[in-house]
Amino acid sequence: MPTKRTTGRTAAANRAREALIDAAARILAEQGPGALTVRRMAEAAGTSTMAVYTHFGSMDVVVQEVLRTSTLNLYKVLQRAPRTDDPVADVSTLGRIYRGLALRRPYIFAAAANRALLAAPDETAAGKANPQPRGLTWTTLVEGVQRCIAGGRFRDQDAELCAYVNWSTVHGFVSLELSSQTLDTKDPDLPFETALLSLAIGAGDTPERAAASVAASKQDYASWDLMPQDTTTT
């Protein structure tokens, strides 16, 4: 049975580890992978370089932990998204969240995408791998599409295939934005709004209802506090 002293040491070690992860995430998000060194990470966390090796062993493990935490935080934010009586608007909002977080943390998003973590199984609170091949974030989108199908807004179809088309479109759009390959339009929001509208119509919704839902999603997202407790690793 652990003693109070042992429990205290474990808690202190966990806090130190979290501080290092947060420091690494901040450097990675704000300055990119080239700026992430053991010394900078230790200084930002207010500890020694030895602590980095004690808790992680190598910088590669540090980056992997930052990206794993970021992916899990993405899932938590997606779970906080409003569930309304308009499932098409809700699915559009999930796309907006994905894009919004990627644009706020471009280096972390790009690194996670390069390492395939955005499509990898996430870990549950119990520490067990999620059985879904694309993890918890994927499951959230599939559930949203299932609601659209059940509500008669999308035609009867394979929900996972529909969700995959949605995810790949939004992911591809964001990737183009982050690489500065954007279309020059008078309305900078027009390309993304068009993509969301096209996804809904392509899945079976009517143009009129799809347009109303995408517009409602835009309004709801603008008024929604995306990150009430902003964390660097998201």
C-alpha positions as CSV (number, residue, x, y, z in Angstrom):
1,M,0.0,0.0,0.0
2,P,1.5,3.4,-1.0
3,T,2.5,5.7,1.7
4,K,1.8,9.4,1.8
5,R,5.4,10.1,1.0
6,T,5.3,7.8,-2.0
7,T,2.1,9.3,-3.2
8,G,3.5,12.8,-2.8
9,R,6.6,11.9,-4.8
10,T,4.4,10.4,-7.6
11,A,2.3,13.5,-7.7
12,A,5.3,15.7,-7.9
13,A,6.8,13.6,-10.7
14,N,3.6,13.8,-12.6
15,R,3.4,17.5,-12.3
16,A,7.0,17.8,-13.4
17,R,6.3,15.6,-16.4
18,E,3.2,17.6,-17.4
19,A,5.2,20.9,-17.1
20,L,7.8,19.5,-19.5
21,I,5.1,18.3,-22.0
22,D,3.4,21.7,-21.8
23,A,6.7,23.5,-22.3
24,A,7.5,21.3,-25.3
25,A,4.1,21.8,-26.8
26,R,4.4,25.6,-26.4
27,I,7.7,25.7,-28.2
28,L,6.5,23.3,-30.9
29,A,3.3,25.3,-31.5
30,E,4.8,28.7,-31.5
31,Q,8.3,28.2,-33.0
32,G,8.2,24.9,-34.8
33,P,10.2,21.6,-34.5
34,G,13.5,23.3,-35.2
35,A,13.3,25.3,-32.0
36,L,12.5,22.4,-29.8
37,T,15.7,21.4,-27.9
38,V,16.2,19.8,-24.5
39,R,17.7,23.0,-23.1
40,R,14.9,25.2,-24.2
41,M,12.3,22.8,-23.0
42,A,13.9,22.5,-19.6
43,E,14.3,26.3,-19.2
44,A,10.6,26.8,-20.2
45,A,9.5,24.3,-17.6
46,G,11.9,25.7,-14.9
47,T,13.8,22.5,-14.5
48,S,17.1,20.8,-15.5
49,T,17.9,19.1,-18.8
50,M,18.5,15.9,-16.8
51,A,14.8,15.9,-15.9
52,V,13.9,15.6,-19.6
53,Y,15.9,12.3,-19.9
54,T,14.6,11.1,-16.5
55,H,11.0,11.4,-17.5
56,F,11.1,10.7,-21.2
57,G,14.5,9.2,-22.2
58,S,14.7,11.0,-25.5
59,M,13.3,14.0,-27.3
60,D,11.5,11.7,-29.7
61,V,9.4,10.4,-26.8
62,V,8.7,14.0,-25.8
63,V,7.3,14.9,-29.2
64,Q,5.3,11.7,-29.3
65,E,3.8,12.4,-26.0
66,V,2.9,16.0,-27.0
67,L,1.2,14.8,-30.1
68,R,-0.7,12.0,-28.3
69,T,-1.9,14.5,-25.7
70,S,-2.9,17.0,-28.4
71,T,-4.9,14.3,-30.2
72,L,-6.7,13.3,-27.0
73,N,-7.5,17.0,-26.3
74,L,-8.9,17.3,-29.8
75,Y,-11.3,14.5,-28.9
76,K,-12.3,16.3,-25.7
77,V,-13.1,19.5,-27.5
78,L,-15.1,17.7,-30.1
79,Q,-17.1,16.0,-27.3
80,R,-17.9,19.5,-25.9
81,A,-19.4,20.6,-29.3
82,P,-23.1,21.3,-29.1
83,R,-25.6,18.5,-29.9
84,T,-28.6,20.3,-31.4
85,D,-31.7,19.2,-33.2
86,D,-29.9,19.9,-36.5
87,P,-27.4,17.1,-37.0
88,V,-26.1,18.5,-40.3
89,A,-25.2,21.7,-38.5
90,D,-23.5,19.7,-35.8
91,V,-21.4,17.7,-38.3
92,S,-20.4,21.0,-39.9
93,T,-19.4,22.4,-36.5
94,L,-17.1,19.4,-36.0
95,G,-15.3,20.3,-39.2
96,R,-15.0,23.9,-38.0
97,I,-13.5,22.8,-34.7
98,Y,-11.0,20.5,-36.5
99,R,-10.0,23.4,-38.7
100,G,-9.9,26.0,-36.0
101,L,-7.6,24.0,-33.7
102,A,-5.3,23.1,-36.6
103,L,-4.9,26.8,-37.6
104,R,-4.2,27.7,-34.0
105,R,-1.6,25.0,-33.6
106,P,-0.2,24.5,-37.1
107,Y,3.1,22.9,-36.2
108,I,1.5,20.4,-33.9
109,F,-1.2,19.6,-36.4
110,A,1.3,19.1,-39.2
111,A,3.5,16.9,-36.9
112,A,0.6,14.8,-35.8
113,A,-0.5,14.4,-39.4
114,N,3.0,13.4,-40.6
115,R,3.2,10.7,-37.9
116,A,-0.4,9.5,-38.6
117,L,-1.5,10.3,-35.1
118,L,-4.7,12.0,-36.2
119,A,-5.8,8.7,-37.6
120,A,-4.3,6.5,-34.9
121,P,-6.1,4.9,-32.0
122,D,-6.4,7.3,-29.0
123,E,-6.2,6.1,-25.4
124,T,-9.1,6.2,-23.1
125,A,-9.0,7.5,-19.6
126,A,-8.4,3.9,-18.5
127,G,-5.3,3.7,-20.6
128,K,-6.6,1.1,-23.0
129,A,-6.4,1.5,-26.8
130,N,-9.7,2.4,-28.4
131,P,-10.7,-0.5,-30.8
132,Q,-11.8,1.9,-33.5
133,P,-9.1,2.0,-36.2
134,R,-9.2,5.7,-36.3
135,G,-9.6,6.4,-32.7
136,L,-11.9,8.5,-30.5
137,T,-11.9,11.6,-32.8
138,W,-13.0,9.4,-35.7
139,T,-15.8,7.8,-33.6
140,T,-17.2,11.3,-32.8
141,L,-17.5,12.1,-36.5
142,V,-19.1,8.8,-37.3
143,E,-21.7,9.2,-34.6
144,G,-22.5,12.7,-36.0
145,V,-23.0,11.2,-39.5
146,Q,-25.2,8.5,-38.1
147,R,-27.5,11.1,-36.6
148,C,-27.8,12.8,-40.0
149,I,-28.7,9.4,-41.6
150,A,-31.2,8.5,-38.8
151,G,-32.8,11.9,-39.1
152,G,-33.4,11.6,-42.8
153,R,-31.0,14.4,-43.7
154,F,-28.4,12.1,-45.3
155,R,-29.4,9.2,-47.5
156,D,-29.1,5.7,-46.2
157,Q,-25.5,4.8,-46.6
158,D,-22.3,3.5,-44.9
159,A,-21.8,6.0,-42.1
160,E,-18.1,5.3,-41.9
161,L,-17.6,5.8,-45.6
162,C,-19.5,9.1,-45.4
163,A,-17.5,10.2,-42.4
164,Y,-14.3,9.3,-44.1
165,V,-15.1,11.5,-47.1
166,N,-16.0,14.3,-44.7
167,W,-12.8,14.0,-42.7
168,S,-10.5,13.6,-45.7
169,T,-12.1,16.7,-47.3
170,V,-11.7,18.9,-44.2
171,H,-8.3,17.6,-43.5
172,G,-7.1,18.2,-47.0
173,F,-8.6,21.7,-47.0
174,V,-6.8,22.5,-43.8
175,S,-3.5,21.0,-45.1
176,L,-3.7,23.3,-48.1
177,E,-4.4,26.3,-45.9
178,L,-1.4,25.6,-43.7
179,S,0.8,25.3,-46.8
180,S,-0.5,28.7,-48.0
181,Q,-2.2,27.1,-51.0
182,T,-5.4,29.0,-50.7
183,L,-7.8,30.3,-53.3
184,D,-7.8,34.1,-53.6
185,T,-11.5,35.1,-53.2
186,K,-13.2,38.3,-52.2
187,D,-14.7,36.4,-49.3
188,P,-11.9,34.4,-47.5
189,D,-14.5,32.1,-45.9
190,L,-16.2,31.2,-49.2
191,P,-14.0,28.1,-50.0
192,F,-14.4,26.4,-46.7
193,E,-18.2,27.2,-46.5
194,T,-18.5,25.8,-50.0
195,A,-16.7,22.6,-48.9
196,L,-19.0,22.1,-46.0
197,L,-22.1,22.8,-48.1
198,S,-20.9,20.4,-50.8
199,L,-20.3,17.7,-48.2
200,A,-23.8,17.9,-46.9
201,I,-25.4,18.0,-50.3
202,G,-23.2,15.1,-51.6
203,A,-24.3,13.0,-48.6
204,G,-27.9,13.4,-49.6
205,D,-29.2,16.7,-48.0
206,T,-31.2,19.1,-50.1
207,P,-29.4,22.3,-51.1
208,E,-31.8,24.5,-49.2
209,R,-31.6,22.6,-46.0
210,A,-27.9,22.1,-46.3
211,A,-27.3,25.8,-46.8
212,A,-29.5,26.7,-43.7
213,S,-27.6,24.1,-41.6
214,V,-24.1,25.3,-42.7
215,A,-25.1,28.9,-42.0
216,A,-26.5,28.0,-38.6
217,S,-23.3,26.1,-37.8
218,K,-21.2,29.2,-38.7
219,Q,-23.3,31.3,-36.4
220,D,-23.1,28.9,-33.5
221,Y,-19.4,28.3,-33.9
222,A,-18.7,32.1,-33.9
223,S,-20.5,32.4,-30.6
224,W,-19.2,29.2,-29.0
225,D,-16.2,29.4,-26.6
226,L,-13.9,26.9,-28.4
227,M,-11.4,26.6,-25.6
228,P,-12.6,28.0,-22.3
229,Q,-9.5,26.7,-20.6
230,D,-6.9,27.1,-23.4
231,T,-4.1,24.5,-23.3
232,T,-1.0,24.6,-25.4
233,T,-1.2,21.0,-26.3
234,T,-4.5,21.4,-28.1
